[in-house]
């Protein structure tokens, strides 16, 4: 039975099926209202098209088919509200009936729907099925010009003789869903390309070239896939809680140099996102007190965290001159891509740290060989000390043995570990060098052995060398003197190597700068930032004298040309 539940009493009743079989039903229902009998589905269909019935009675075998065919005004209204199109198509590809939503479909869409439905009707007609076989809807997808996609669910209308000459088709516009899926797939492919930085061409690149390649890919994918034109990436310095600029694409330099910290107040949207770890869409910057001015004429902004697992590495901020330019989809895509950026940055850190594994392998191997015996001695002495309570002299001797064992382990580790100084012979004889002789060079390193050794080497090649024990002293000397080149360690007390680099480029734009760093130490990706701003090169400790001289000559020749 199909019943209209909107009325409390029944007035118009449709009985579908052979009259003889429904006599009892007719006699009973005649007491409730006016009965109309249809002997076939076709007749019932015509009656339902002209009139509205409060109750429809039909044999159970025909209920499914009739339900598909009872498409009255009320049903159409519901489908309109749901945004779906509903049609009935015959075996000639003709639209027998359409709701208002379907009537708005383009001719190209209607033609492709008709073609697909005709194929379904033909497949049903040519298939020999048992009498109790149930026909289920079939789905197919069509694509038309304008990058539009539609999902079609077609169900057969089964006649009393089980023949099929028509289908009902429910059409859903899935263009937006398909485009979103394609964009997600593209972002996923781009992200996997970013985190594969160590798998392909990087094997033949030095660290600086790897950094440049990563930056180029981040910018390209952000522009091409996300369609972001003005954006910046900041890295969180956990020691200072400051956000330090890593990549800037068309954001005004005077704006991105404003100090920002991971704080919910007075540090802009970047500071807020870094403090909370939550993305932030600003639909209109004019009415958001958290917003700090970025690009000229900015109207909206999107900021997302860069996360590696549960750790926040930094933030990405995007700006637009259009109001309300960023949707929830943009936010979700940016978050996904931001995770890939974080993984790419972490991959570069691991590539630097792999040097530790290689160079420190000797210490590891030696310690592994002697660890067992040394630990056995420590265990035995501890046991004896517990047994000889009250024998102070014996306990003191046992304690001395334990301390000696620990000193042995420490000495082995120090002896076999890589040094932080310069490897290779250091000459003291004066050498004439066309590039180095007469050049003024500032060496900044808080480790006196490294600083003195480098100064000794450079003076032997005719350089005029000044030394600084820390970053603040190096910047003070830059303010007082002109130098051809600055060679600075990254990790120093007070001002770090990047700050020395920034001061050198500001005070003496033609001065070349080389940075030095120990294994895997690049706080907040100082090398990436300096590389983008004109860094001449990076030396990873320990390095040989020949390597130092080659890099110095290259940096000085680049500045001279």
C-alpha positions as CSV (number, residue, x, y, z in Angstrom):
1,X,0.0,0.0,0.0
2,X,1.1,3.6,-0.7
3,X,-0.7,6.0,1.6
4,X,-0.8,9.8,1.8
5,X,-0.5,10.4,5.6
6,X,-1.4,14.1,5.4
7,X,-5.1,13.4,5.5
8,X,-7.1,12.0,8.4
9,X,-9.8,10.4,6.3
10,X,-9.6,8.6,2.9
11,X,-11.5,9.9,0.0
12,X,-9.8,8.9,-3.3
13,X,-8.6,5.2,-3.5
14,X,-6.8,3.6,-6.4
15,X,-6.9,-0.1,-6.8
16,X,-4.3,-1.5,-9.2
17,X,-4.5,-5.0,-10.6
18,X,-7.0,-7.5,-12.2
19,X,-10.6,-6.6,-10.9
20,X,-11.5,-10.2,-10.2
21,X,-8.6,-10.6,-7.8
22,X,-9.5,-7.4,-5.9
23,X,-13.2,-7.8,-5.5
24,X,-12.9,-8.3,-1.8
25,X,-10.6,-5.3,-1.4
26,X,-13.0,-3.2,-3.5
27,X,-16.0,-4.1,-1.4
28,X,-14.1,-3.3,1.8
29,X,-12.6,-0.1,0.6
30,X,-15.8,1.1,-0.9
31,X,-17.0,1.9,2.6
32,X,-14.0,4.3,3.1
33,X,-14.1,6.4,-0.1
34,X,-14.4,6.5,-3.8
35,X,-12.6,3.7,-5.6
36,X,-10.9,3.9,-8.9
37,X,-9.7,0.6,-10.5
38,X,-6.7,0.4,-12.9
39,X,-6.2,-3.0,-14.5
40,X,-2.5,-2.3,-15.4
41,X,0.5,-0.3,-14.3
42,X,0.2,1.8,-17.5
43,X,-3.4,2.7,-16.7
44,X,-2.5,3.4,-13.0
45,X,0.4,5.6,-14.2
46,X,-2.0,7.7,-16.3
47,X,-4.5,8.1,-13.6
48,X,-1.8,9.2,-11.1
49,X,-0.6,11.8,-13.5
50,X,-4.0,13.4,-13.6
51,X,-5.3,12.9,-10.1
52,X,-4.1,12.7,-6.5
53,X,-5.0,9.6,-4.5
54,X,-5.1,9.2,-0.8
55,X,-4.6,5.4,-0.8
56,X,-3.2,3.1,-3.4
57,X,-3.7,-0.7,-3.1
58,X,-1.7,-3.1,-5.3
59,X,-0.5,-6.7,-5.1
60,X,2.9,-7.0,-3.3
61,X,4.7,-8.1,-6.4
62,X,3.8,-4.8,-8.1
63,X,4.5,-2.5,-5.2
64,X,8.2,-1.9,-6.0
65,X,7.4,-1.0,-9.7
66,X,4.5,1.2,-8.8
67,X,6.6,3.0,-6.1
68,X,9.1,4.0,-8.9
69,X,6.3,5.2,-11.1
70,X,4.4,7.2,-8.5
71,X,6.2,10.5,-9.0
72,X,3.6,13.1,-8.0
73,X,4.0,16.7,-7.3
74,X,4.8,16.2,-3.7
75,X,7.6,13.8,-4.5
76,X,9.1,16.2,-7.0
77,X,9.1,18.9,-4.5
78,X,11.1,16.8,-2.1
79,X,13.6,16.0,-4.8
80,X,13.9,19.6,-5.8
81,X,14.8,20.5,-2.2
82,X,17.4,17.7,-2.1
83,X,19.0,19.1,-5.3
84,X,18.5,15.9,-7.3
85,X,17.1,15.4,-10.8
86,X,14.6,12.6,-11.5
87,X,13.6,11.4,-14.9
88,X,11.8,8.5,-16.6
89,X,13.4,7.3,-19.9
90,X,12.1,4.8,-22.3
91,X,13.9,2.3,-24.5
92,X,14.1,4.9,-27.3
93,X,16.0,7.3,-25.1
94,X,13.1,9.7,-24.8
95,X,12.4,11.5,-21.5
96,X,8.9,10.3,-20.6
97,X,8.8,12.5,-17.5
98,X,11.1,14.9,-15.7
99,X,10.9,16.9,-12.5
100,X,11.7,20.6,-12.6
101,X,15.3,20.0,-11.5
102,X,15.9,17.7,-14.4
103,X,14.4,20.1,-16.9
104,X,17.2,22.5,-16.1
105,X,19.9,20.0,-17.3
106,X,21.7,20.9,-20.4
107,X,21.1,19.1,-23.7
108,X,24.5,17.5,-23.5
109,X,23.8,16.1,-20.0
110,X,20.4,14.8,-21.0
111,X,21.8,13.1,-24.1
112,X,24.5,11.3,-22.2
113,X,22.0,10.2,-19.5
114,X,19.6,8.9,-22.2
115,X,22.4,6.9,-23.8
116,X,23.4,5.4,-20.5
117,X,19.8,4.5,-19.6
118,X,19.2,2.9,-23.0
119,X,22.2,0.7,-22.5
120,X,20.9,-0.4,-19.2
121,X,17.4,-1.2,-20.7
122,X,19.1,-3.2,-23.4
123,X,21.1,-5.2,-20.9
124,X,18.0,-6.0,-18.9
125,X,16.1,-7.0,-22.0
126,X,18.8,-9.3,-23.3
127,X,19.3,-11.0,-19.9
128,X,17.4,-14.1,-19.2
129,X,16.5,-14.0,-15.5
130,X,14.4,-16.3,-13.3
131,X,10.9,-15.2,-12.3
132,X,12.0,-14.4,-8.7
133,X,15.1,-12.4,-9.8
134,X,15.2,-8.9,-8.3
135,X,16.3,-6.0,-10.4
136,X,18.6,-3.5,-8.5
137,X,19.5,0.0,-9.6
138,X,22.6,0.4,-11.6
139,X,25.0,3.4,-11.4
140,X,27.1,5.1,-14.0
141,X,29.0,8.4,-14.1
142,X,29.0,10.9,-17.0
143,X,31.4,13.8,-17.7
144,X,30.4,16.7,-19.9
145,X,32.2,19.9,-21.0
146,X,33.0,22.5,-18.3
147,X,34.5,19.8,-16.1
148,X,31.1,18.7,-14.8
149,X,30.4,15.2,-13.4
150,X,27.0,13.5,-12.7
151,X,26.2,10.3,-11.0
152,X,23.2,8.4,-12.4
153,X,21.3,5.7,-10.5
154,X,18.9,4.0,-12.9
155,X,16.2,1.5,-11.7
156,X,14.1,-0.5,-14.2
157,X,10.3,-0.2,-14.4
158,X,9.1,-3.8,-14.6
159,X,5.9,-4.5,-16.5
160,X,3.4,-7.3,-15.6
161,X,5.0,-9.6,-18.1
162,X,8.4,-8.8,-16.5
163,X,9.5,-6.9,-19.6
164,X,11.4,-3.6,-19.2
165,X,10.8,-0.6,-21.5
166,X,11.5,2.3,-19.1
167,X,13.9,3.2,-16.3
168,X,13.7,5.8,-13.6
169,X,17.0,7.7,-13.2
170,X,18.1,9.8,-10.2
171,X,20.9,12.2,-11.3
172,X,23.2,13.9,-8.8
173,X,25.7,16.6,-9.7
174,X,29.0,15.5,-8.2
175,X,31.2,18.0,-10.0
176,X,32.3,19.8,-6.8
177,X,33.0,16.5,-5.0
178,X,35.0,15.2,-7.9
179,X,37.0,18.4,-8.2
180,X,37.7,18.3,-4.5
181,X,38.9,14.7,-4.7
182,X,41.1,15.5,-7.6
183,X,42.6,18.4,-5.7
184,X,43.2,16.2,-2.6
185,X,44.9,13.6,-4.9
186,X,47.1,16.3,-6.5
187,X,48.1,17.6,-3.0
188,X,48.9,14.1,-1.9
189,X,51.1,13.5,-4.9
190,X,52.8,16.8,-4.4
191,X,53.3,16.1,-0.7
192,X,54.8,12.7,-1.4
193,X,57.1,14.4,-3.9
194,X,58.2,16.8,-1.2
195,X,59.0,14.1,1.4
196,X,60.9,12.1,-1.2
197,X,63.6,14.7,-1.2
198,X,66.2,12.2,-0.1
199,X,65.2,9.5,-2.6
200,X,66.2,10.8,-6.0
201,X,68.4,13.6,-7.2
202,X,69.5,14.6,-3.7
203,X,72.2,12.0,-3.7
204,X,74.3,14.2,-5.9
205,X,73.4,17.6,-4.3
206,X,75.2,19.3,-1.4
207,X,73.1,20.5,1.6
208,X,72.7,24.0,0.3
209,X,71.4,22.7,-3.1
210,X,69.0,20.4,-1.2
211,X,67.6,23.4,0.7
212,X,67.1,25.4,-2.5
213,X,65.4,22.4,-4.2
214,X,63.0,22.0,-1.2
215,X,62.1,25.7,-1.2
216,X,61.5,25.7,-4.9
217,X,59.2,22.8,-4.7
218,X,57.2,24.2,-1.8
219,X,56.7,27.5,-3.6
220,X,55.7,25.8,-6.9
221,X,53.2,23.4,-5.4
222,X,51.7,26.1,-3.1
223,X,51.1,28.3,-6.1
224,X,50.0,25.7,-8.6
225,X,47.9,23.4,-6.4
226,X,46.7,25.7,-3.7
227,X,46.4,28.8,-5.9
228,X,48.0,30.9,-3.2
229,X,49.9,33.9,-4.5
230,X,50.9,35.8,-1.3
231,X,52.2,33.6,1.5
232,X,54.9,33.1,4.1
233,X,56.2,30.2,6.1
234,X,57.5,30.8,9.6
235,X,59.5,28.3,11.8
236,X,59.0,28.2,15.5
237,X,62.2,28.7,17.6
238,X,61.4,26.7,20.7
239,X,64.2,28.2,22.6
240,X,63.0,31.8,22.2
241,X,59.3,31.0,21.3
242,X,59.8,33.3,18.3
243,X,58.5,32.7,14.8
244,X,61.3,33.1,12.3
245,X,60.7,33.7,8.6
246,X,61.7,30.8,6.4
247,X,60.0,31.5,3.0
248,X,58.4,34.7,1.8
249,X,56.4,34.9,-1.5
250,X,55.3,38.4,-2.3
251,X,54.7,39.6,1.3
252,X,56.2,43.1,1.9
253,X,59.7,42.8,3.5
254,X,59.0,45.6,6.0
255,X,56.0,43.6,7.3
256,X,57.5,40.1,7.6
257,X,60.5,41.5,9.6
258,X,58.2,42.4,12.5
259,X,59.1,40.1,15.5
260,X,56.4,37.5,16.1
261,X,56.1,35.1,18.9
262,X,53.8,32.1,19.6
263,X,51.3,34.0,21.7
264,X,47.5,34.4,21.5
265,X,47.7,38.2,22.0
266,X,49.5,41.0,20.1
267,X,51.3,38.7,17.7
268,X,49.0,38.5,14.7
269,X,47.3,35.5,13.3
270,X,50.6,33.6,13.0
271,X,51.3,34.0,16.7
272,X,47.8,32.9,17.5
273,X,47.9,29.8,15.4
274,X,51.4,28.9,16.7
275,X,50.1,29.3,20.3
276,X,46.9,27.3,19.9
277,X,47.9,24.9,17.1
278,X,44.5,25.6,15.4
279,X,44.0,27.0,11.9
280,X,42.4,30.4,11.5
281,X,40.3,31.9,8.7
282,X,40.0,35.6,8.7
283,X,37.1,36.5,6.3
284,X,37.6,40.3,6.5
285,X,40.8,41.6,8.0
286,X,39.2,45.0,8.7
287,X,37.1,43.6,11.5
288,X,39.6,41.2,13.1
289,X,41.6,42.7,16.0
290,X,44.2,39.9,15.8
291,X,45.2,40.7,12.2
292,X,48.5,42.5,11.6
293,X,48.9,44.2,8.3
294,X,50.5,42.0,5.6
295,X,50.1,42.8,1.9
296,X,48.7,46.1,0.8
297,X,44.9,46.1,0.3
298,X,44.6,42.7,2.1
299,X,41.0,41.7,2.8
300,X,41.2,38.1,4.0
301,X,43.7,35.7,5.4
302,X,44.3,32.0,6.1
303,X,46.8,30.7,8.6
304,X,47.5,27.0,9.3
305,X,49.9,25.1,11.6
306,X,52.8,23.0,10.2
307,X,52.6,19.8,12.2
308,X,54.9,16.8,12.4
309,X,52.9,14.3,14.4
310,X,51.9,16.2,17.5
311,X,54.8,18.7,17.3
312,X,54.2,22.2,15.8
313,X,57.2,23.2,13.7
314,X,55.8,26.5,12.4
315,X,52.9,28.2,10.5
316,X,51.9,29.1,7.0
317,X,50.0,32.4,6.4
318,X,48.2,33.2,3.1
319,X,46.7,36.5,2.2
320,X,44.3,37.7,-0.4
321,X,43.0,41.1,-1.7
322,X,39.5,39.5,-2.0
323,X,37.2,39.4,1.0
324,X,36.2,36.0,2.3
325,X,38.6,34.4,-0.2
326,X,39.2,31.2,1.8
327,X,36.7,28.4,2.4
328,X,36.7,25.4,4.8
329,X,38.0,23.3,1.9
330,X,40.9,25.7,1.5
331,X,41.7,25.4,5.2
332,X,41.6,21.6,5.1
333,X,43.7,21.4,2.0
334,X,46.2,23.8,3.5
335,X,46.4,21.8,6.6
336,X,47.1,18.6,4.6
337,X,49.8,20.3,2.6
338,X,51.2,21.9,5.7
339,X,51.8,18.5,7.2
340,X,53.8,17.6,4.1
341,X,55.9,20.7,4.4
342,X,56.7,19.8,8.0
343,X,57.7,16.4,6.9
344,X,59.9,17.8,4.2
345,X,61.7,20.1,6.6
346,X,62.2,17.2,9.0
347,X,63.6,15.1,6.2
348,X,66.2,17.7,5.5
349,X,67.2,17.7,9.2
350,X,67.6,14.0,9.0
351,X,69.8,14.3,5.9
352,X,72.1,16.5,7.9
353,X,72.1,14.2,10.9
354,X,73.0,11.2,8.8
355,X,76.6,12.6,8.9
356,X,76.6,11.9,12.6
357,X,75.8,8.2,12.0
358,X,78.6,7.8,9.5
359,X,81.4,9.7,11.3
360,X,80.5,8.5,14.8
361,X,80.3,4.9,13.8
362,X,83.8,4.2,15.2
363,X,82.9,5.3,18.7
364,X,79.7,3.3,18.6
365,X,81.6,0.1,17.4
366,X,84.3,0.4,20.1
367,X,81.9,1.1,22.9
368,X,79.8,-1.9,21.8
369,X,82.8,-4.2,21.9
370,X,83.9,-3.2,25.4
371,X,80.5,-2.4,27.0
372,X,79.8,-5.9,28.1
373,X,83.1,-6.5,30.0
374,X,83.0,-3.1,31.6
375,X,79.5,-3.5,32.8
376,X,80.3,-6.9,34.3
377,X,83.1,-5.2,36.3
378,X,80.7,-2.5,37.5
379,X,78.1,-5.1,38.6
380,X,80.7,-7.2,40.5
381,X,82.1,-4.1,42.4
382,X,78.5,-3.0,43.3
383,X,77.8,-6.5,44.7
384,X,81.0,-6.5,46.8
385,X,80.3,-3.1,48.2
386,X,76.9,-4.4,49.5
387,X,78.6,-7.4,51.1
388,X,81.3,-5.5,52.9
389,X,79.3,-3.0,54.8
390,X,81.5,-1.6,57.6
391,X,84.8,-2.2,55.7
392,X,85.3,1.4,54.8
393,X,88.8,1.0,53.2
394,X,87.7,-1.9,51.0
395,X,84.5,0.0,49.9
396,X,86.6,3.1,49.0
397,X,88.8,0.9,46.8
398,X,85.8,-0.7,45.2
399,X,84.2,2.7,44.6
400,X,87.5,3.9,43.0
401,X,87.3,0.9,40.6
402,X,83.8,1.9,39.5
403,X,84.8,5.5,38.9
404,X,87.8,4.3,36.8
405,X,85.5,2.2,34.7
406,X,83.2,5.1,33.9
407,X,86.2,7.3,33.1
408,X,87.4,4.6,30.6
409,X,84.1,4.5,28.9
410,X,84.1,8.3,28.6
411,X,87.7,8.4,27.3
412,X,86.9,5.8,24.6
413,X,83.9,7.8,23.4
414,X,85.9,11.1,23.3
415,X,88.9,9.5,21.5
416,X,86.9,7.8,18.8
417,X,84.2,10.5,18.3
418,X,84.6,13.0,15.4
419,X,86.3,16.2,16.3
420,X,84.8,19.6,16.0
421,X,87.9,21.1,14.7
422,X,89.7,21.2,11.3
423,X,91.2,18.0,9.9
424,X,94.3,18.0,7.9
425,X,97.7,19.6,8.3
426,X,98.0,23.3,9.2
427,X,100.9,25.1,7.6
428,X,102.7,27.9,9.3
429,X,104.8,29.0,6.3
430,X,103.5,32.1,4.4
431,X,101.8,31.1,1.2
432,X,101.0,33.5,-1.6
433,X,97.5,33.0,-3.0
434,X,96.0,35.2,-5.7
435,X,92.5,35.1,-4.2
436,X,93.2,35.1,-0.5
437,X,96.3,37.2,0.0
438,X,95.5,40.7,1.3
439,X,91.8,39.9,2.0
440,X,90.2,41.1,5.3
441,X,88.4,38.2,7.0
442,X,86.4,38.0,10.3
443,X,86.3,34.6,12.0
444,X,83.6,34.1,14.7
445,X,83.4,30.9,16.8
446,X,83.1,30.4,20.5
447,X,85.4,27.4,20.5
448,X,88.9,28.8,20.9
449,X,90.7,25.8,19.3
450,X,88.7,26.1,16.0
451,X,88.9,29.9,16.0
452,X,92.7,29.9,16.5
453,X,93.3,27.2,14.0
454,X,91.3,28.9,11.2
455,X,93.0,32.2,11.9
456,X,96.4,30.5,11.8
457,X,95.6,28.9,8.4
458,X,94.3,32.2,6.9
459,X,97.2,34.3,8.1
460,X,99.6,31.7,6.5
461,X,97.9,32.6,3.2
462,X,98.4,36.3,3.6
463,X,94.9,37.2,4.9
464,X,94.3,40.0,7.5
465,X,92.2,38.2,10.1
466,X,90.2,39.4,13.1
467,X,88.6,37.0,15.5
468,X,85.4,37.1,17.6
469,X,84.5,34.8,20.5
470,X,80.7,35.3,20.1
471,X,78.1,36.7,17.9
472,X,77.8,40.1,19.7
473,X,81.5,40.7,19.4
474,X,81.4,39.8,15.7
475,X,78.5,42.2,15.0
476,X,80.4,45.0,16.9
477,X,83.5,44.4,14.8
478,X,81.3,44.6,11.6
479,X,80.0,48.0,12.8
480,X,83.6,49.2,13.2
481,X,85.4,47.6,10.2
482,X,85.0,46.6,6.6
483,X,85.6,42.9,5.7
484,X,85.8,41.0,2.5
485,X,84.4,37.8,4.1
486,X,82.9,36.7,7.4
487,X,83.3,33.0,8.5
488,X,80.9,32.4,11.4
489,X,79.7,29.5,13.4
490,X,75.9,29.2,13.7
491,X,75.7,28.2,17.4
492,X,77.3,30.9,19.6
493,X,76.3,32.6,22.8
494,X,74.3,35.7,22.5
495,X,73.8,36.4,18.8
496,X,73.9,33.3,16.5
497,X,75.4,32.8,13.1
498,X,72.3,33.9,11.2
499,X,72.2,37.2,13.1
500,X,75.9,37.7,12.3
501,X,75.1,37.0,8.6
502,X,72.1,39.4,8.6
503,X,74.2,42.2,10.2
504,X,77.0,41.6,7.7
505,X,74.6,41.8,4.7
506,X,73.0,45.0,6.1
507,X,76.2,46.8,7.0
508,X,78.3,45.6,4.0
509,X,76.2,44.2,1.2
510,X,79.3,43.1,-0.8
511,X,80.7,41.1,2.1
512,X,80.7,37.4,1.5
513,X,79.5,35.2,4.4
514,X,80.2,31.5,5.1
515,X,78.5,29.7,8.0
516,X,79.9,26.8,9.9
517,X,77.9,24.2,11.9
518,X,78.4,21.0,13.7
519,X,76.5,17.8,12.8
520,X,72.8,18.3,12.3
521,X,72.7,21.7,14.0
522,X,70.7,24.2,12.1
523,X,68.4,26.0,14.5
524,X,65.1,27.1,12.9
525,X,66.6,26.4,9.5
526,X,69.0,29.3,9.6
527,X,70.8,27.9,6.6
528,X,67.7,27.9,4.5
529,X,66.9,31.5,5.4
530,X,70.5,32.7,4.9
531,X,70.8,30.8,1.6
532,X,67.8,32.6,0.2
533,X,69.3,35.9,1.3
534,X,72.7,35.5,-0.3
535,X,74.7,33.1,1.9
536,X,77.9,32.1,0.1
537,X,78.2,28.6,1.5
538,X,78.1,26.2,4.5
539,X,81.0,24.3,6.1
540,X,80.1,21.3,8.2
541,X,82.5,20.4,11.0
542,X,84.8,18.7,10.9
543,X,86.2,19.9,7.6
544,X,89.6,19.7,6.0
545,X,91.9,22.7,5.3
546,X,91.7,22.1,1.6
547,X,87.9,22.2,1.8
548,X,88.0,25.5,3.8
549,X,90.3,27.1,1.3
550,X,88.2,26.0,-1.7
551,X,85.0,27.4,-0.2
552,X,86.8,30.7,0.8
553,X,88.2,31.2,-2.7
554,X,84.8,30.4,-4.3
555,X,83.0,32.9,-2.1
556,X,85.5,35.7,-2.6
557,X,85.6,35.2,-6.4
558,X,81.8,35.3,-6.5
559,X,81.7,38.6,-4.7
560,X,84.5,40.0,-6.9
561,X,82.6,39.2,-10.1
